[in-house]
Amino acid sequence: MGTSPFSTIDKNLLSEKIAAQILLLIRERQLKPGEKLPPERELAAILQVSRTALREAFRSLAMVGAIDSRQGDGTYVTSLEPELLFGQLEYVVSLNESTFENLFEARRVLENGIIVESALRITEEELGLLEQMIEKMENLDQENYAQFLVMDIEFHETIIKAARNPIYLSPYLTHIRRLGRVSRTINEPVPGLREQSFLDHRAILDALKKHDRELARQAMAEHMDHIAAFLHTISPDIYLLSPAT
């Protein structure tokens, strides 16, 4: 087998330390996507930990999509696709309101800042695409809330891409945007929110058509404030309003 990348684990530490070492090896590419891990008995001996602790670490890693335990075949590093790794976030966010608040704050900062650049660089083709999106959203049946959410995501993603800055499409900010998708999908339809979103989207598009940076930033900030206010009415414990409000 050659030199093992694994090192022994302090017996006084818990299973999360085992998981942390495996994640480090994945991050450093010593363990690659699709690679099979050593058999459980062998890996426990290498790490000098109990098989029980190792199984607990495997369960944690499987929950975040980092490994895949296949019955009768062994344990593999997954493809590590972002969609897979973030597949469990809906569950995590739904259990933790502080995570939800931090998520919304990150989304607010990200989109309020990016739209300033989008206002300068957006093309006529992209403006036309946003116009079509708004019209389609406005014509959706009231019951078709899921499709409205999909199109709302596409509307905001188009604005982000219009900024023409590859950093905004980097893995780090992509993760925040994916988390933003989770923040939408865990919410049931909120009375009045969709109608307000129509008005907000129109205001955002009008500002982008004028290529007015400050007007665009203000329109997006007001949109975020409206979303925050609606969510606060259905869950008062979630305080999402900006300090300025």
C-alpha positions in Angstrom: 0.0 0.0 0.0 3.0 2.3 0.5 3.3 5.2 2.9 -0.1 6.0 4.4 -1.2 9.7 4.5 -3.1 9.0 7.7 -1.6 9.7 11.2 -2.6 8.4 14.5 -5.4 10.2 16.5 -5.0 11.2 20.1 -7.2 8.7 22.0 -8.5 11.6 24.2 -10.1 13.3 21.2 -13.5 12.6 19.7 -14.7 11.4 16.4 -14.7 14.9 14.9 -10.9 14.9 15.0 -11.0 11.8 12.8 -13.4 13.6 10.4 -11.2 16.7 10.5 -8.1 14.7 9.5 -9.9 13.0 6.6 -11.2 16.4 5.4 -7.7 17.8 5.6 -6.4 15.0 3.4 -9.2 15.7 0.9 -8.5 19.4 0.9 -4.8 18.7 0.3 -5.7 16.3 -2.5 -4.0 13.4 -0.7 -7.4 11.8 -1.0 -9.0 12.4 -4.4 -12.6 12.4 -5.6 -13.8 8.8 -6.1 -10.8 7.3 -4.1 -11.6 4.3 -1.9 -10.6 4.6 1.7 -8.8 1.7 3.5 -11.1 -0.9 5.0 -12.7 0.1 8.3 -10.6 -2.3 10.4 -7.4 -1.3 8.7 -8.1 2.5 9.0 -9.0 2.2 12.7 -5.7 0.5 13.3 -3.8 3.1 11.4 -5.4 5.9 13.3 -5.3 3.9 16.5 -8.9 4.6 17.3 -11.9 2.4 17.9 -14.1 1.3 15.0 -17.0 2.9 16.9 -15.3 6.3 16.8 -14.4 5.8 13.1 -18.0 5.0 12.2 -19.2 8.1 14.0 -16.7 10.2 12.0 -17.9 8.5 8.8 -21.5 9.3 9.6 -20.6 13.0 10.0 -18.7 13.0 6.7 -21.5 11.3 4.9 -24.0 13.9 6.1 -22.0 16.7 4.5 -21.5 14.7 1.3 -17.8 14.2 1.6 -17.8 10.4 1.6 -20.1 7.6 0.5 -20.3 4.3 2.3 -21.4 1.5 0.0 -22.6 -1.6 1.7 -20.4 -4.6 0.7 -18.0 -2.4 -1.3 -16.4 0.1 1.1 -16.2 3.8 1.7 -15.3 6.3 -1.0 -14.5 10.0 -1.3 -17.5 11.4 -3.3 -17.2 13.5 -6.4 -17.1 16.5 -4.2 -19.4 18.5 -6.4 -20.6 21.6 -4.7 -24.3 20.7 -5.2 -23.6 17.4 -3.3 -21.6 19.0 -0.5 -24.4 21.6 0.1 -27.2 19.2 -0.3 -27.7 18.9 3.5 -27.7 22.7 4.1 -31.5 23.0 4.0 -31.7 20.7 7.0 -28.9 22.6 8.9 -30.4 26.0 8.2 -33.9 24.9 9.2 -32.6 23.8 12.6 -30.5 26.9 13.3 -32.1 30.4 13.2 -28.8 32.1 13.8 -27.5 30.4 10.6 -30.4 31.7 8.7 -29.8 35.3 10.0 -26.1 35.1 9.1 -27.0 33.7 5.7 -29.4 36.5 4.9 -26.9 39.1 6.1 -24.3 37.7 3.8 -26.7 37.7 0.9 -27.7 41.3 1.6 -24.1 42.5 1.6 -23.2 40.5 -1.5 -26.1 41.6 -3.7 -26.3 45.2 -2.6 -22.7 45.6 -3.6 -22.6 43.7 -6.8 -25.6 45.4 -8.4 -23.6 48.7 -8.4 -21.2 47.2 -10.9 -24.0 45.4 -12.8 -25.7 48.8 -13.4 -22.6 49.9 -15.4 -22.0 46.7 -17.3 -25.3 45.0 -18.0 -26.1 44.6 -21.6 -29.3 45.3 -23.5 -29.7 41.5 -24.0 -29.5 40.9 -20.3 -32.0 43.7 -19.6 -34.4 42.0 -22.1 -33.9 38.7 -20.3 -34.7 40.3 -16.9 -37.8 41.8 -18.5 -38.9 38.4 -19.7 -38.3 36.9 -16.3 -40.5 39.5 -14.6 -43.3 39.0 -17.0 -43.2 35.2 -16.6 -43.2 35.5 -12.8 -46.1 37.9 -12.9 -48.1 35.5 -15.1 -47.5 32.4 -12.9 -50.5 30.9 -11.2 -50.7 31.9 -7.5 -50.3 28.3 -6.5 -47.1 27.8 -8.4 -44.8 29.1 -5.7 -42.0 26.7 -6.4 -41.6 28.0 -10.0 -41.7 31.5 -8.7 -38.7 30.7 -6.4 -36.8 29.2 -9.3 -37.3 32.3 -11.4 -36.5 34.6 -8.6 -33.1 32.9 -8.2 -32.5 33.2 -12.0 -33.3 36.9 -11.8 -30.8 37.6 -9.1 -28.2 35.3 -10.7 -28.5 37.2 -14.0 -27.7 40.5 -12.2 -24.7 39.0 -10.5 -23.3 37.6 -13.8 -23.9 41.0 -15.4 -21.2 42.5 -13.1 -18.6 40.8 -15.3 -16.3 40.1 -12.4 -15.0 36.5 -12.2 -14.4 37.0 -8.4 -18.2 37.2 -7.9 -18.4 33.7 -9.5 -15.6 32.3 -7.4 -16.2 29.2 -5.3 -16.4 31.2 -2.0 -19.2 33.6 -3.3 -20.8 30.8 -5.2 -21.3 29.0 -1.8 -23.0 32.1 -0.4 -25.3 32.2 -3.4 -26.1 28.5 -3.0 -26.9 29.2 0.7 -29.2 31.9 -0.5 -31.1 29.4 -2.5 -31.5 27.3 0.7 -32.9 30.4 2.5 -35.6 30.6 -0.1 -36.5 26.9 -0.3 -37.1 26.5 3.4 -39.8 29.1 3.5 -43.5 28.4 2.9 -45.3 31.0 0.8 -45.5 34.3 2.7 -48.7 36.3 2.1 -47.9 39.4 0.2 -44.2 38.7 -0.4 -44.6 37.6 -4.0 -46.6 40.8 -4.9 -44.0 43.0 -3.2 -41.2 41.1 -5.1 -42.9 42.0 -8.4 -42.8 45.7 -7.5 -39.2 45.4 -6.2 -38.0 43.6 -9.3 -39.6 46.3 -11.5 -37.8 49.0 -9.5 -34.5 47.1 -9.8 -34.9 46.6 -13.5 -35.8 50.3 -14.1 -32.6 51.4 -12.2 -30.5 49.0 -14.3 -32.0 50.3 -17.5 -30.9 53.7 -16.5 -27.4 52.4 -15.6 -27.8 54.4 -12.4 -25.5 52.8 -9.8 -26.9 54.4 -6.7 -30.5 54.0 -7.8 -29.8 50.3 -8.4 -28.2 49.8 -5.0 -31.1 51.5 -3.3 -33.6 49.4 -5.2 -31.8 46.2 -4.2 -31.4 47.3 -0.6 -35.1 48.1 -0.4 -35.9 44.7 -1.8 -33.8 43.0 0.8 -35.5 45.1 3.5 -38.9 44.1 2.3 -38.0 40.4 2.3 -36.6 40.8 5.9 -39.8 42.5 7.1 -42.1 39.9 5.7 -40.0 37.0 7.2 -40.0 38.8 10.5 -43.8 38.9 10.6 -44.0 35.2 10.3 -41.1 34.4 12.6 -40.5 37.3 15.1 -37.5 35.5 16.6 -35.7 35.9 13.3 -34.4 39.5 13.2 -33.2 40.2 9.7 -33.6 44.0 9.4 -30.4 46.0 8.8 -29.1 48.3 11.5 -30.1 51.3 9.4 -33.8 50.3 9.7 
